[in-house]
Amino acid sequence: MEFMEFLKTKRTYRRFDQSRPVPRRVVDDMMEAARLASSAGNKQPLRYAAVCSAELVEQIFPFTYWAAALTDAVGRPKEGSHPVMYWAVLCEKEAKSFGTGVDAGLAMDNIIAAAWHHGVGSCMMGNIDREQIGRILSVDPSLEILYMIAFGYPAHTSTVVEPDASGSLTYYMDERENFYVPKRKVPDFIQLL
Ligand SMILES: Cc1cc2nc3c(=O)[nH]c(=O)nc-3n(C[C@H](O)[C@H](O)[C@H](O)COP(=O)(O)O)c2cc1C
């Protein structure tokens, strides 16, 4: 896929083919992508749990909250379209610094890009119940859960559109559960000097 087309389609996906697990070779690429991510001072404070076990994925699912713009009830994937893998992005509490949030963003985008290269879509998730997920995954008390990322082969499309006349940036879904994501036009937010 051409690079700009890759970026255009590397969107948030919230419905997946639940019958299709992520193959091990894709997981291997995602793990290597996490390893290669830039890190402030190269301190590498992040840790991960790549959760492929269907049982654990289903236990985590109720504690992840979907598509706040639509309400969780509408945005939440239905039975048969749940994610098939989660990644927990963890941080060593002792090593947390001003750079940790950027480290997490860069690492998540690397992992998401490695997955999307193989057609595996994702949803980055900050709206999660960290306490419950920590319990399910037996996360060590020295670690903090920063984010979860849900993965699976997408069962819908997501299209970048221009904001409507009102300028609203709220994403929306059509009756077939395809998503539309308004992005500002370049001259509206980038000054070329
Ligand atoms: C830091 C961060 C946290 C997010 N948390 C959630 C979340 O908890 N639940 C969810 O459904 N989407 C979540 N998203 C996805 C955003 O809603 C999504 O990126 C946004 O609607 C734009 O869509 P796009 O990623 O296709 O450009 C999160 C995205 C980011 C960057």
The ligand as an SDF file (V2000), in Angstrom:
LIG
                    3D

 31 33  0  0  0  0  0  0  0  0999 V2000
   -4.9470    8.7530   23.6690 C   0  0  0  0  0  0  0  0  0  0  0  0
   -6.1660    8.1770   22.9990 C   0  0  0  0  0  0  0  0  0  0  0  0
   -7.1270    7.5380   23.7670 C   0  0  0  0  0  0  0  0  0  0  0  0
   -8.2690    6.9850   23.1590 C   0  0  0  0  0  0  0  0  0  0  0  0
   -9.1770    6.3070   23.9320 N   0  0  0  0  0  0  0  0  0  0  0  0
  -10.2540    5.7360   23.3320 C   0  0  0  0  0  0  0  0  0  0  0  0
  -11.1800    4.9780   24.1060 C   0  0  0  0  0  0  0  0  0  0  0  0
  -11.0290    4.7950   25.3120 O   0  0  0  0  0  0  0  0  0  0  0  0
  -12.2390    4.4240   23.4520 N   0  0  0  0  0  0  0  0  0  0  0  0
  -12.4340    4.5600   22.1030 C   0  0  0  0  0  0  0  0  0  0  0  0
  -13.4000    4.0100   21.5610 O   0  0  0  0  0  0  0  0  0  0  0  0
  -11.5670    5.2750   21.3450 N   0  0  0  0  0  0  0  0  0  0  0  0
  -10.4850    5.8600   21.9220 C   0  0  0  0  0  0  0  0  0  0  0  0
   -9.5780    6.5570   21.1690 N   0  0  0  0  0  0  0  0  0  0  0  0
   -9.7770    6.6610   19.7180 C   0  0  0  0  0  0  0  0  0  0  0  0
  -10.1740    8.0870   19.2960 C   0  0  0  0  0  0  0  0  0  0  0  0
  -11.5420    8.2780   19.6030 O   0  0  0  0  0  0  0  0  0  0  0  0
   -9.8980    8.2240   17.8000 C   0  0  0  0  0  0  0  0  0  0  0  0
   -8.4990    8.3000   17.6280 O   0  0  0  0  0  0  0  0  0  0  0  0
  -10.5520    9.4820   17.2110 C   0  0  0  0  0  0  0  0  0  0  0  0
  -11.9390    9.3600   17.1960 O   0  0  0  0  0  0  0  0  0  0  0  0
  -10.0720    9.7890   15.8050 C   0  0  0  0  0  0  0  0  0  0  0  0
  -10.2440    8.6740   14.9770 O   0  0  0  0  0  0  0  0  0  0  0  0
   -9.0050    8.1330   14.1320 P   0  0  0  0  0  0  0  0  0  0  0  0
   -8.0780    7.4510   15.1140 O   0  0  0  0  0  0  0  0  0  0  0  0
   -9.5840    7.1880   13.1340 O   0  0  0  0  0  0  0  0  0  0  0  0
   -8.3280    9.3280   13.5150 O   0  0  0  0  0  0  0  0  0  0  0  0
   -8.4390    7.1030   21.7510 C   0  0  0  0  0  0  0  0  0  0  0  0
   -7.4490    7.7380   20.9870 C   0  0  0  0  0  0  0  0  0  0  0  0
   -6.3290    8.2590   21.5960 C   0  0  0  0  0  0  0  0  0  0  0  0
   -5.2780    8.9190   20.7270 C   0  0  0  0  0  0  0  0  0  0  0  0
  1  2  1  0
  2  3  1  0
  2 30  2  0
  3  4  2  0
  4  5  1  0
  4 28  1  0
  5  6  2  0
  6  7  1  0
  6 13  1  0
  7  8  2  0
  7  9  1  0
  9 10  1  0
 10 11  2  0
 10 12  1  0
 12 13  2  0
 13 14  1  0
 14 15  1  0
 14 28  1  0
 15 16  1  0
 16 17  1  0
 16 18  1  0
 18 19  1  0
 18 20  1  0
 20 21  1  0
 20 22  1  0
 22 23  1  0
 23 24  1  0
 24 25  2  0
 24 26  1  0
 24 27  1  0
 28 29  2  0
 29 30  1  0
 30 31  1  0
M  END
$$$$
